[in-house]
């Protein structure tokens, strides 16, 4: 089977397609000065753009993994942003956990997997 890799950073691809599955790499917010809700909305827009590279949209999501720097503080706000973005008729499985993220100003990172 063919593997299609879309541009990303020098150390990884932003999107990889293989076997009818689209993998979107972990994404962090572009503007890290804002609260977790706005950071999440930024990432959701990035996910939409990355899925479009593979010719799919969020209705094809299978799984979403979310890491929060401060889960107790930010889970509710992130979840509100999630409910505004996700398609309620096409809900993926999801996991949310707390993690010490790569930079102190990153409050959230999200990775997604979708069907082609």
C-alpha positions as CSV (number, residue, x, y, z in Angstrom):
1,X,0.0,0.0,0.0
2,X,1.1,3.5,-0.7
3,X,2.0,5.9,2.0
4,X,1.4,9.6,1.4
5,X,3.3,12.1,3.6
6,X,2.3,15.7,3.7
7,X,4.7,18.5,4.6
8,X,5.4,19.2,8.3
9,X,8.4,20.1,10.4
10,X,11.9,18.9,9.5
11,X,11.5,16.1,12.0
12,X,8.0,14.8,11.2
13,X,5.1,14.9,8.7
14,X,2.0,16.9,9.4
15,X,-0.3,14.3,7.8
16,X,0.3,10.7,6.8
17,X,-2.2,8.7,4.7
18,X,-2.0,4.9,4.7
19,X,-4.5,2.1,4.2
20,X,-7.5,4.3,4.1
21,X,-6.5,6.1,7.3
22,X,-5.4,9.7,7.8
23,X,-3.1,10.5,10.7
24,X,-2.7,14.1,11.8
25,X,0.3,14.8,13.9
26,X,0.1,16.4,17.3
27,X,-0.7,20.1,16.9
28,X,-0.1,23.0,19.3
29,X,-1.6,26.5,19.1
30,X,0.0,29.2,16.9
31,X,-0.7,31.9,19.5
32,X,0.3,30.7,22.9
33,X,-0.6,33.8,24.8
34,X,-4.3,33.1,24.9
35,X,-6.4,30.8,27.2
36,X,-7.0,27.1,26.6
37,X,-10.3,27.7,24.9
38,X,-8.8,29.9,22.2
39,X,-5.8,27.6,21.9
40,X,-8.1,24.7,21.4
41,X,-10.1,26.6,18.7
42,X,-6.9,27.4,16.9
43,X,-5.9,23.7,16.9
44,X,-9.3,22.6,15.7
45,X,-8.9,25.0,12.7
46,X,-5.5,23.4,12.1
47,X,-7.0,19.9,12.2
48,X,-9.6,21.0,9.6
49,X,-6.8,22.3,7.3
50,X,-4.7,19.2,7.8
51,X,-7.6,16.9,7.1
52,X,-8.4,18.9,3.9
53,X,-4.9,18.0,2.7
54,X,-6.0,14.4,2.6
55,X,-9.4,15.3,1.1
56,X,-11.5,14.6,4.2
57,X,-13.1,16.6,6.9
58,X,-14.0,16.2,10.6
59,X,-17.0,14.0,9.9
60,X,-14.5,11.3,9.1
61,X,-12.7,11.5,12.5
62,X,-12.1,8.1,14.2
63,X,-10.1,9.1,17.2
64,X,-8.9,12.4,18.8
65,X,-6.2,12.5,21.5
66,X,-6.0,15.6,23.7
67,X,-3.3,16.5,26.2
68,X,-3.8,19.4,28.6
69,X,-1.1,21.0,30.7
70,X,-3.6,21.6,33.6
71,X,-6.5,19.2,33.2
72,X,-8.3,20.1,36.4
73,X,-8.3,23.8,35.6
74,X,-8.8,23.6,31.8
75,X,-10.9,20.5,31.0
76,X,-14.3,22.3,31.1
77,X,-13.2,25.2,28.9
78,X,-11.5,22.9,26.4
79,X,-14.7,20.7,26.4
80,X,-16.8,23.8,25.5
81,X,-14.6,24.6,22.6
82,X,-14.8,20.9,21.6
83,X,-18.6,20.9,21.6
84,X,-18.6,24.0,19.3
85,X,-16.3,22.3,16.8
86,X,-17.1,18.6,16.7
87,X,-19.9,17.3,14.5
88,X,-22.4,15.8,17.0
89,X,-23.6,13.3,14.3
90,X,-20.1,12.0,13.7
91,X,-18.4,11.8,17.1
92,X,-15.0,10.2,17.2
93,X,-13.6,8.3,20.2
94,X,-11.6,10.6,22.4
95,X,-9.1,10.6,25.2
96,X,-8.0,13.6,27.3
97,X,-5.1,13.5,29.7
98,X,-2.7,15.8,31.5
99,X,0.8,16.1,30.2
100,X,3.9,18.2,30.7
101,X,3.9,19.7,27.2
102,X,6.9,20.7,25.2
103,X,6.8,24.4,26.1
104,X,5.5,26.2,29.2
105,X,3.1,28.4,27.2
106,X,1.4,25.5,25.4
107,X,-1.7,24.6,27.3
108,X,-3.0,22.0,24.9
109,X,-1.9,19.6,22.2
110,X,-4.2,17.5,19.9
111,X,-3.7,14.6,17.6
112,X,-6.3,13.2,15.3
113,X,-7.0,10.1,13.2
114,X,-9.6,9.9,10.4
115,X,-10.9,7.5,7.8
116,X,-10.1,8.4,4.2
